[in-house]
Amino acid sequence: MRIALLTDGIFPYAMGGMQKHSYYLAKYFAQKKVEVHLYHCIQNTTYDSSKLEFFTAEEKRYLHSYIIPFPKAGKLPGHYLRESFKYSEAIYTKLKQNAPVDFIYIQGFAGWRILKAITELEKFPRTGINFHGMEPFQQAPGIKAKLQQLLLKRAMRYNLENADRIFSLGGNLTQILLDMGFHHNRIIQIPIGIEANEWINPQINARNSILKFVFVGRYERRKGIEELTKAIELLPADAAFEFHFIGPIPDAKKLKDARIKYHGAISDQHKIKELITACDVLVCASYAEGMPTVILEAFACGLAAIATDVGAVNELVSEKTGWLLLAPKVHAIRNALIEAIELPSDQLLLKKQQAQQLLLNNHSWDKLIVTTINKIAGKI
């Protein structure tokens, strides 16, 4: 089987959940001897993307990499959509020049021009599209975000309507698609995964003497960091906890509290794993998400999680594995933090163990890639 994988980057040459998902798709397709035509762009120049140094020699036998520069279209409203369409045009041109494939796997807007060409009766292989978090159809954190959502909704719906299949990560995301009128037969529901053997911590710590929370991600309004910061400020002055932030948080947004540690942006996966493993509870209080890879990584490392019921998060977080919040409200986050701090060690350990088991049962790429290939081939 030959698959064209269209994406706006792969980890670690580009950062983000979709980019990490694209990396794993390419890697595990290749491990199953699926020929992958990878169309991607570069955001992080720390590494030499032409070498694909994060793939093994055997995997690279099945990878054909085509680097497409991501265009810039100024900063006027709608610039992201204009850039995305131009990027999809460059992919469309390159793909038509290359050897044919059996299936086109589209991440986000990367296949927009191809889908437009299909409506104009050009011949292309079967297509499947994955918009991951479907953020424009989830809750917005403010007026500005709502206006941005309006711009994105129409374009997203156009792409979804013209793909043969729609990939969903599950949970609320599948319901969003059904509510939009898409028939369940067009929807392929497959969660994301991680390399369990790379992340798993076989020695789960019941809890640190001082409970340690961790947040992993960039500063972005939809991530609910402002609400989380306010919730931390409302914790009792004598509360015994540490809070670790991994990611680029602006200095103006940092709290001056000895219990809070800011580690900045870290690209070294081993260092991230080390920091996460040393903690007890991940916090992911977002307004919108897909299925956050960081929750899976935290579960593998032996953590429980506090997270909001957005996207496909409820497939992961429940009272068994942590605390699932209805919305990223300040007092709800504060109350969950206090509950975690006060939870007896044996009860917290049980949440951690159940979280890790859920990860092992359902979110290992070794299993997920087989399902994905079979779904694409129409065998399931």
C-alpha positions in Angstrom: 0.0 0.0 0.0 1.2 3.5 -0.8 -0.1 6.4 1.3 0.4 10.2 0.8 0.6 11.8 4.2 -0.1 15.6 4.0 0.7 17.7 7.1 2.0 21.1 8.2 5.0 19.5 9.8 6.2 16.4 11.8 7.7 16.4 15.2 10.4 17.4 16.2 10.9 19.5 13.0 7.6 21.2 13.9 5.8 21.3 17.3 2.3 20.5 18.2 -0.1 17.6 18.7 -1.0 17.2 15.0 2.7 17.3 14.1 3.5 14.6 16.7 0.6 12.5 15.4 2.0 12.8 11.8 5.4 11.7 13.0 4.0 8.5 14.6 1.8 7.8 11.5 4.8 8.0 9.2 7.0 6.0 11.5 4.6 3.2 12.2 3.3 3.0 8.6 6.9 2.5 7.5 7.4 -0.2 10.2 4.5 -2.1 8.6 6.2 -1.7 5.2 3.6 0.8 4.0 5.2 3.2 1.5 4.7 6.7 2.8 4.9 9.8 0.6 5.4 12.5 3.3 4.5 16.1 2.4 5.5 18.4 5.2 7.1 21.8 6.1 9.8 22.8 8.6 9.4 25.0 11.6 12.3 24.0 13.8 15.7 24.4 12.1 17.6 22.8 15.0 17.6 19.6 13.1 18.4 18.7 9.5 15.0 17.5 8.3 16.5 16.3 5.0 18.2 13.5 7.0 15.0 12.4 8.8 17.3 11.5 11.6 14.5 10.5 14.0 13.6 7.5 11.8 15.6 4.3 11.6 17.4 3.2 8.4 14.8 0.5 7.9 11.9 2.9 8.3 13.5 5.4 5.9 13.4 2.7 3.2 9.6 3.3 3.0 9.6 7.1 3.4 9.7 9.6 0.6 10.0 13.1 2.1 8.9 16.2 0.2 9.6 19.4 2.1 7.1 22.2 1.1 7.9 25.7 2.4 5.0 27.1 4.4 4.1 30.5 2.9 3.5 33.8 4.7 0.5 36.0 3.9 0.9 38.9 6.2 -1.0 39.5 9.4 -4.4 40.7 8.2 -7.4 38.8 9.5 -7.7 35.4 7.7 -3.9 35.2 7.0 -3.8 31.6 8.4 -6.4 30.4 5.9 -4.7 32.1 3.0 -1.4 30.6 4.0 -3.0 27.2 4.4 -4.6 27.3 1.0 -1.3 28.4 -0.7 0.5 25.6 1.2 -2.1 23.1 0.0 -1.6 24.4 -3.6 2.1 23.7 -3.4 1.4 20.2 -2.1 -1.2 19.6 -4.9 1.4 20.6 -7.5 4.1 18.4 -6.1 1.8 15.4 -5.5 0.6 15.5 -9.1 4.2 15.3 -10.3 5.0 12.2 -8.2 4.2 8.5 -8.4 0.6 7.7 -7.7 -0.6 6.5 -4.3 -3.5 4.4 -3.0 -4.8 6.8 -0.3 -4.3 10.4 0.8 -4.2 11.0 4.5 -4.8 14.7 5.1 -4.0 16.5 8.4 -5.8 19.8 8.8 -5.9 22.0 5.7 -3.0 20.4 4.0 -5.2 18.8 1.3 -7.5 21.8 0.7 -6.5 22.3 -3.0 -6.7 18.6 -3.7 -10.2 18.4 -2.3 -11.1 21.4 -4.4 -9.7 19.7 -7.5 -11.9 16.7 -6.7 -15.0 18.8 -6.8 -13.8 20.0 -10.2 -13.8 16.3 -11.3 -10.0 15.8 -11.3 -9.1 12.2 -10.5 -7.4 11.4 -7.2 -7.1 8.4 -4.9 -9.5 8.0 -1.9 -9.0 10.7 0.8 -9.3 10.8 4.5 -9.1 14.0 6.6 -8.3 14.6 10.3 -8.9 17.9 12.0 -8.0 16.5 15.4 -9.5 19.0 17.9 -12.2 20.6 15.7 -11.4 23.7 17.8 -13.7 26.1 15.9 -16.7 23.9 16.9 -15.7 23.9 20.6 -16.0 26.5 23.3 -14.1 29.7 22.7 -12.3 31.6 25.6 -13.3 35.0 24.4 -14.8 37.3 21.7 -11.5 37.4 19.7 -11.4 33.6 19.7 -15.1 33.4 18.6 -14.4 35.7 15.6 -11.5 33.5 14.6 -13.7 30.4 14.9 -16.2 32.0 12.5 -13.5 32.4 9.9 -12.3 28.8 10.3 -15.7 27.0 10.4 -16.7 27.5 6.8 -13.3 26.4 5.4 -13.2 23.4 7.7 -16.7 22.3 6.8 -15.7 22.6 3.1 -12.7 20.3 3.6 -14.7 17.8 5.7 -17.6 17.6 3.2 -15.3 16.9 0.2 -13.1 14.1 1.8 -14.2 10.5 1.4 -13.6 9.7 5.0 -13.3 11.7 8.2 -10.9 10.6 11.0 -12.1 11.3 14.5 -10.2 10.9 17.8 -13.5 10.0 19.5 -15.4 11.4 22.5 -17.1 14.7 22.0 -15.3 15.1 18.6 -17.3 12.3 17.0 -20.5 13.9 18.4 -19.6 17.2 16.8 -19.2 15.6 13.4 -22.6 13.8 13.8 -24.2 17.0 14.9 -22.8 18.6 11.7 -24.8 16.1 9.7 -22.0 13.7 8.7 -23.1 10.1 8.5 -21.4 7.7 10.9 -20.3 5.5 8.0 -18.0 8.3 6.8 -16.4 8.6 10.2 -13.3 6.5 11.1 -12.8 6.7 14.9 -9.3 6.0 15.9 -7.6 7.5 19.0 -4.0 8.7 19.1 -1.2 6.8 20.8 2.4 7.0 21.9 5.4 4.7 21.9 4.5 3.0 25.2 7.8 1.3 25.5 9.6 4.7 25.3 7.4 6.4 28.0 6.3 3.7 30.4 7.4 4.0 34.0 7.2 0.5 35.6 7.8 2.0 39.1 4.8 4.2 39.8 5.4 6.5 42.8 2.4 6.5 45.2 3.0 10.3 45.7 5.7 12.8 46.5 5.9 14.0 50.1 4.9 17.4 48.6 2.4 16.8 45.8 3.8 17.9 42.4 1.6 19.2 39.5 2.8 19.7 36.0 1.6 21.6 33.0 3.1 21.0 29.5 2.5 23.3 26.6 2.9 26.7 25.0 1.2 29.8 26.3 -2.0 29.9 24.3 -5.3 31.3 25.4 -7.3 28.2 24.6 -5.0 26.2 26.9 -6.7 27.9 29.9 -3.4 28.9 31.5 -4.9 32.2 32.7 -7.6 30.3 34.6 -5.1 27.9 35.9 -2.8 30.7 37.2 -5.8 32.3 39.0 -6.7 29.0 40.5 -3.2 28.5 41.8 -3.3 32.0 43.3 -6.4 31.0 45.3 -4.8 28.0 46.9 -4.1 28.3 50.6 -0.8 30.0 51.5 0.2 26.9 53.5 -0.8 24.3 50.9 1.9 21.8 50.4 2.5 21.5 46.6 4.8 22.3 43.8 3.7 23.3 40.3 6.0 22.7 37.3 5.4 24.5 34.0 7.1 23.0 30.9 6.8 25.3 27.9 7.4 28.9 26.9 5.4 31.0 29.4 5.9 34.8 29.1 7.6 36.4 32.0 4.7 38.8 32.6 2.4 35.7 33.1 4.7 34.0 35.7 3.7 33.8 39.3 6.2 34.8 41.9 5.9 31.9 44.3 8.7 29.6 45.4 6.4 26.6 45.0 6.1 27.2 41.2 8.9 26.2 38.8 9.1 27.5 35.2 11.3 25.3 33.1 10.8 27.1 29.8 10.6 25.4 26.4 12.3 21.9 26.2 12.7 20.0 23.0 14.6 17.0 24.5 12.0 14.3 25.0 14.1 12.5 27.6 14.3 15.6 29.7 10.5 16.1 29.4 9.9 12.5 30.4 12.2 12.9 33.4 10.4 16.0 34.6 6.9 14.5 34.1 7.9 11.3 35.8 9.0 13.2 38.9 5.4 14.7 39.3 2.1 13.3 40.5 -0.7 15.0 38.5 -0.8 16.6 35.1 -3.1 19.6 34.6 -4.7 20.2 31.2 -7.5 22.7 31.8 -8.2 23.7 28.2 -11.1 25.3 26.4 -10.6 23.1 23.4 -8.5 20.0 22.6 -8.3 17.0 20.4 -6.9 14.1 22.4 -3.8 15.6 24.0 -0.7 13.4 23.6 0.6 14.9 26.8 -2.1 13.2 28.8 -1.1 9.8 27.3 2.6 10.6 28.0 1.7 11.5 31.6 -0.4 8.3 32.1 2.5 6.2 30.8 4.9 8.0 33.3 2.6 7.1 36.1 0.6 10.3 36.7 -3.1 11.0 37.2 -4.7 14.0 35.4 -6.9 17.0 36.0 -8.5 18.0 32.7 -11.6 19.6 31.1 -14.2 17.6 29.3 -13.3 18.9 25.8 -12.5 17.1 22.5 -11.8 13.4 23.2 -10.4 14.0 26.7 -13.3 12.1 28.3 -12.0 9.0 26.6 -8.9 9.3 28.9 -9.8 11.2 32.1 -12.5 10.2 34.5 -12.8 9.7 38.3 -10.8 6.5 37.8 -7.8 8.2 36.3 -8.1 11.7 37.8 -10.5 14.6 37.8 -12.7 15.5 34.7 -13.9 19.1 34.9 -17.0 20.4 33.0 -15.3 23.6 32.0 -12.0 25.5 32.7 -13.6 27.6 35.5 -11.2 29.0 38.1 -12.9 27.7 41.2 -13.4 24.2 39.6 -9.7 24.0 38.8 -8.8 25.2 42.3 -11.1 22.7 43.9 -9.6 19.8 41.9 -6.1 21.0 42.9 -7.1 20.9 46.5 -8.7 17.5 46.2 -5.5 16.2 44.7 -3.3 17.7 47.4 -5.5 16.2 50.1 -6.1 12.8 48.5 -4.6 9.9 50.5 -1.7 8.2 48.9 -3.4 4.9 48.3 -6.3 6.5 46.5 -3.9 8.6 44.3 -1.8 5.5 43.5 -5.0 3.7 42.3 -5.8 6.6 39.9 -2.2 6.5 38.6 -2.3 2.7 38.1 -5.6 2.8 36.3 -4.4 5.6 34.1 -1.3 3.7 33.1 -3.4 0.6 32.4 -5.8 2.5 30.2 -2.8 3.8 28.2 -1.4 0.3 27.7 -4.7 -1.2 26.7 -5.9 1.4 24.2 -3.2 3.8 23.1 -0.1 2.0 22.0 0.9 2.7 18.4 1.8 -0.9 17.8 -1.9 -1.7 18.0 -3.3 1.5 16.6 -1.4 1.4 13.3 -2.8 -2.0 12.5 -6.3 -0.6 13.0 -5.5 2.4 10.9 -4.2 0.4 8.0 -7.2 -2.0 8.1 -9.6 0.9 8.2 -7.9 2.6 5.2 -7.9 -0.7 3.3 -11.6 -1.2 4.1 -10.9 -4.5 6.0 -12.9 -3.4 9.1 
